[in-house]
Amino acid sequence: MLSKQHSVRDAAVFIANALNKTPSLTMLHRLAELGSVGASGEFKDTFRVIRATLEQLLKQTPTYRCNHCGYGSKALYWLCPSCKTWASIKPRHDGGAEK
């Protein structure tokens, strides 16, 4: 991971730049993790709440999405349960960013 080779600040800047280019709940969660490393007191508690909220959102975010109708699922189906199109459900690679 970047934070092991560079400072936490460098890693946070890198992730923030990546978020500007491609919004992602996963990357936002990583940024909140890094923010909690250097935080103290009230800010540490705030980052803890942010991280916990993002974890819940990521758990609810579908892992797979139908390319035909947009149906989202945590499970991979050969036949989309919504539009009945074969082989249209693919893994999401957007880190939880809703389109």
Contacts in CASP RR format, 6 or more apart in sequence:
PFRMAT RR
TARGET T0000
AUTHOR 0000-0000-0000
METHOD contacts of the structure
MODEL  1
MLSKQHSVRDAAVFIANALNKTPSLTMLHRLAELGSVGASGEFKDTFRVI
RATLEQLLKQTPTYRCNHCGYGSKALYWLCPSCKTWASIKPRHDGGAEK
1 11 0 8 1.000
2 10 0 8 1.000
2 11 0 8 1.000
2 14 0 8 1.000
3 10 0 8 1.000
3 11 0 8 1.000
3 34 0 8 1.000
8 34 0 8 1.000
8 35 0 8 1.000
8 37 0 8 1.000
8 38 0 8 1.000
11 34 0 8 1.000
12 31 0 8 1.000
12 34 0 8 1.000
12 35 0 8 1.000
15 27 0 8 1.000
15 30 0 8 1.000
15 31 0 8 1.000
15 34 0 8 1.000
16 31 0 8 1.000
18 24 0 8 1.000
18 27 0 8 1.000
19 27 0 8 1.000
19 28 0 8 1.000
19 31 0 8 1.000
22 94 0 8 1.000
22 97 0 8 1.000
23 97 0 8 1.000
24 94 0 8 1.000
24 95 0 8 1.000
24 96 0 8 1.000
24 97 0 8 1.000
25 54 0 8 1.000
25 57 0 8 1.000
25 58 0 8 1.000
25 61 0 8 1.000
25 95 0 8 1.000
25 96 0 8 1.000
25 97 0 8 1.000
26 58 0 8 1.000
26 95 0 8 1.000
26 96 0 8 1.000
27 95 0 8 1.000
28 54 0 8 1.000
29 51 0 8 1.000
29 54 0 8 1.000
29 55 0 8 1.000
29 58 0 8 1.000
32 47 0 8 1.000
32 50 0 8 1.000
32 51 0 8 1.000
32 54 0 8 1.000
33 51 0 8 1.000
35 47 0 8 1.000
36 44 0 8 1.000
36 47 0 8 1.000
36 48 0 8 1.000
36 51 0 8 1.000
39 46 0 8 1.000
39 47 0 8 1.000
58 96 0 8 1.000
61 92 0 8 1.000
61 95 0 8 1.000
61 96 0 8 1.000
62 72 0 8 1.000
62 73 0 8 1.000
62 74 0 8 1.000
62 92 0 8 1.000
63 73 0 8 1.000
63 74 0 8 1.000
63 75 0 8 1.000
63 76 0 8 1.000
63 91 0 8 1.000
63 92 0 8 1.000
64 72 0 8 1.000
64 73 0 8 1.000
64 74 0 8 1.000
64 75 0 8 1.000
64 76 0 8 1.000
64 77 0 8 1.000
64 89 0 8 1.000
64 90 0 8 1.000
64 91 0 8 1.000
64 92 0 8 1.000
65 71 0 8 1.000
65 72 0 8 1.000
65 73 0 8 1.000
65 89 0 8 1.000
65 90 0 8 1.000
65 92 0 8 1.000
66 72 0 8 1.000
66 80 0 8 1.000
66 82 0 8 1.000
66 83 0 8 1.000
66 85 0 8 1.000
66 88 0 8 1.000
66 89 0 8 1.000
66 90 0 8 1.000
67 88 0 8 1.000
67 89 0 8 1.000
67 90 0 8 1.000
68 80 0 8 1.000
68 83 0 8 1.000
68 85 0 8 1.000
68 88 0 8 1.000
69 80 0 8 1.000
69 82 0 8 1.000
69 83 0 8 1.000
69 85 0 8 1.000
69 88 0 8 1.000
70 82 0 8 1.000
71 80 0 8 1.000
71 81 0 8 1.000
71 82 0 8 1.000
71 83 0 8 1.000
71 89 0 8 1.000
72 89 0 8 1.000
73 81 0 8 1.000
73 89 0 8 1.000
76 89 0 8 1.000
76 91 0 8 1.000
77 89 0 8 1.000
78 86 0 8 1.000
78 87 0 8 1.000
78 89 0 8 1.000
79 85 0 8 1.000
79 86 0 8 1.000
80 86 0 8 1.000
80 88 0 8 1.000
80 89 0 8 1.000
END
